[in-house]
Amino acid sequence: MMVRRVLTITVAILSWTAIACGRVPIIVNAPRHQLALGKMVNNAEEQLKKGDLAGANRTLDAVLKADPAFWPALYTRARIFAMEGKYELAIEDCNQALRKYRGFVEAAMLRAQINVHVGKYAEASREFDYLIAIHPARVTLARVLKQRAWFQATCRDSSFRNGRQAVKDAKAACSIMEWKDETTIDTLAAAYAETGDFDSAVRYAQQALAVKDISPTDYKIIQRHLALFQQRKPVRSS
């Protein structure tokens, strides 16, 4: 009889402005032999957090040599590929991870973000809609709502922008996060800018800058957005 134990993988959430804007514990039942692999993936995440890309890659190579289908390692490697601009490889790792664990929302979100980045907007839009439709846990739902709101507020292709829906999504995400997450509030500001309500955009950007313990990186990014809103200009994703 196969003995199973609880496997906890702590994964980082990718954003295009920072390697990790948060960390999420993924807890699943796993065979005993996978516990050691899970610890190695956590070590790789810590190496990545410290900027040791080479060390993280070596650790992940060892994990995937032992088990080529170990989905947490595939996700972390996908994040590295994305940071290196190897988007096709990142998408393939996300696909493999999701084939092993369809409920792995973080991998689906990463795939959607990459598709936005490479201009595959229709695929990204369908992914965001699907992830919201499956009603994930509240904190995860907040992240998906924020990502869809940002996409609909800032997409370079006007046919995918929807300021009113972006405002609705961002407000819901802010409520779930109890108005304590600066990037979510900034997303609401960008959504208002897309509707042409620049006064609200300025107000919410200023509120985002006032969030306690805001990171220096986020502060600089939101300041740039605020400057655009004050010039009555929306944000457009690069």
N, C-alpha and C positions, 0 to 999 in steps of 0.2 A: 504494500500500500504506500502511495506517495505521500510523504509528509509535507504539509503546506504551512507556511508562516506568513505573517504580515510583512509585506515589502513596502517600505516608504522611500520614495524617490523625491528629492526636492529639486524642482526644475525652475529655471529662471525664465521670466517672460521677456521676450524680445521686443524692443521698440527700435525705430530707425534713428532715434536720438541718443540712445544709451544702450549698452550691451544688455543690461538687465534693469528693469524698472520695478521689479518685484520678484518674490520667490514663492512658489506654490508647492505644498506637499501633495504628492500623489500617492495614495495608499491603496494597495491591492493585495489580494491573497496570491502567494507565489510559492512554487516548489522551493525546497530548502537550498538547492544548488544555485538558485538565482539570487539568494540573499547577498552573497559575496559580490556578485555582479552589480547589484543595486548600490552597494557601498562604493564600488569603484566609480559608478556614474556620479554619485554625490561628490566623490573626490575630484572628478573631472569638472564638475560645476564649480567647485571651490577654486580650482586652478584657473578656470575661465574668468571667474570673478576677479582674480588677482592679475589678470592680463597674461597669464602663462598659456598662450595658445598652443605652443608646441607640446607642453606637458599634458594639456587636456587631450590633444590629438593622440598622444602615445597611450594614454589611459584608455581612451575610447577604442583604439585599435585593438588593445588587449581584450577588452570586453567583447567586441564584435568578432574577434577570432574565436573566442570561446562559444559565443552564441550569436550568429549573424542576424538573427531576427529579434534580438532583445530591443524592444521598442523604446525604452527610455534613452538608451545609448544612441539609437537612430535619431531621436529628436534633438539631443544635444549636438550631435554631429551636424544635423541640418542647420542648427543655429550658427555653427562655425562656418559652414559653407556659405550661408547667407551673408555673414560679415565679410567673407572673402570675395563676395561677388560671384560665387559659383552657384547661381540660382537654380539651374536645372538639376544639379546634384542635390541641392537642398530640398527641392520639390520631391525628388525621387525618395529621399529618406523620409520625408513627411508621409508620402504615400505608403511606404512600407510599414512605418509605425502605425498608421491608421488601419492598415489591413490586419495587423496583429491585435490592435485595440481600438475599435471604432469609436469608443467613448472618450478618446484622448483629445479633448477640446483644444488643448494648447497647441498640439501639432496642426490641427485644422486652422487655428487662428494664424499660426506662423505661415502656413501655406497661402492663406488669404492675403496676408501682408506682403508676401513675396510677389504674388500675382498682381497686387496693386503696384508694387514697385517696378515691375517689368511691363506694365501696361495691359495686363490681361484683366481688364476691369469687369467684364461680364462674369468671368469665373469667380473673381473675388466677391462680387455682389451676391452671387448664388450661395457662396460659402457662408457669408455673414448671415444671410436670411435663414439658411438651414440651421446654423448654430443657435440663433435666437428661437427658432421654432421648436427646438428640442427641449427648451426650458432647462438649461443647465443650472447648477447651484448659483445662488444669488451673487456671490462675489465674481464668479466666472461670467455670469450674465452681464454684470456691470462692465467688465472688460470688453465683452463682445459688443455691447451697445455703444460703448465709447469708440471702439474701432470702426463700427459701421457709421456712427455719426461723423467721425473725422473724415472717413472716405466720402460720404455724401456732402460734406461741407467744403472739402478742399480738392476733390478730384479735378485734374486738368481737363478731363472730358466732360463738358457741360451736361451731356445726356445722362450722366450718372450722378449729378449733383441734385440734392433735394434738401434745401435749407430747412423747410418746415419739419420734415421727418427727422433731420439731424438734430434740431432743437428738442424735439420730443424724446429722441433716444438719449441725448446727452443729459437732459433733465432727469430722466429715469435713472441713468447711471450715477449722477451726482447724488440723488436721493438714497440709492443703495449704499453709496460710499459715505453717506452722512455729511456731504459737502466738505470732506477733509482731504480730498486728493486733488492736488493742483493741476495735474494733467487732464483730469476729467472736467474740471471747471474751465480750463483753457479750451477744451474741445467745445464746450457750450458757447464760449465766447466766439470761437470760429464759426459755429453754426449760426449764431445771430448775425455775424458779419455776412454770411452767405445770403441771408434773407434781406440784407440791406439795413438792418437795425444796428448801426455802428455805435450808438450810445450804449445799448445793452452789451455789445461786444467789449467796449472799453471797460464798462463796469465789472463784468465778469473776469476779464483779464486782470484787472486790479485786485479783484477778490482772490484770484489764483495766486498772485504774487504775495499776498498776505498770509497764505497758509503756513502754519507753524512747521518748522524744520524742512522747508522746501530745499531741494538740492540745488547747488550752484548751477549745474547744467540746465535743469528745468527753469531756473530763474532767468537765465540768459535767453533761452528759447522763448519763454512767455513775454519777456521784455520786447523781443523782436516782433512778436505778434501784436503786442499792444501798440507799438509804433505804427504798424500797418493800419490798425483799426483807427488810430487817431488821425491818420491820413485818409480815412474812409476807403480803405482797400481791404479786400478779403485775403485769406491765406490760400495759397495754392501749393499742393504737394510737389516736391521735386521729383 
